[in-house]
């Protein structure tokens, strides 16, 4: 059985590294590189093919901060995927607290709302078969522009993670939504 995976934010960082590592598994037959920029996506595809020696990568243009783009990407997806890795995201740009046309902040749209819609649309279309994973690294790296410092986790214990998640000291700006 050929396993197919869709990774958002796959042209750089965690998403690209995930694509590279998954390609080392012979059971993975296709990896969709979900990216918002065709030029960067094609460069990542070429690099991944060279690094892995496999031609299993296909570009799917998607901007998770744009709901229309998400719906259109699901419609363009030519087959179902076994796994969805929701990695795209970030700080929401310079105007992360700006309310967009969907009534949510930019940071909320890019990190949560778009991925939620993507998973829903894939399920509704019968195109997500097995698993969906949400991944994000901003909280681990810290976001200087938002006054968010990298948390200290000397033991990486559950208690330390909980302290960061529920501490006012590390709290991220809240996003509001009108759905």
Secondary structure, DSSP 8 states (H G I E B T S, - for coil): --EEEEEETTTSHHHHHHHHHHHTSTTEEEEEEEES-HHHHHHHHHHHHHHHS---EEEEE--TT-HHHHHHHHHH--S-EEEEEE----S-STTTT-B-TTSSBHHHIIIIIHHHHHHHHHHHTT-EEEEEEE---HHHH-BGGGTB-----SS--HHHHHHHHH-GGG---------
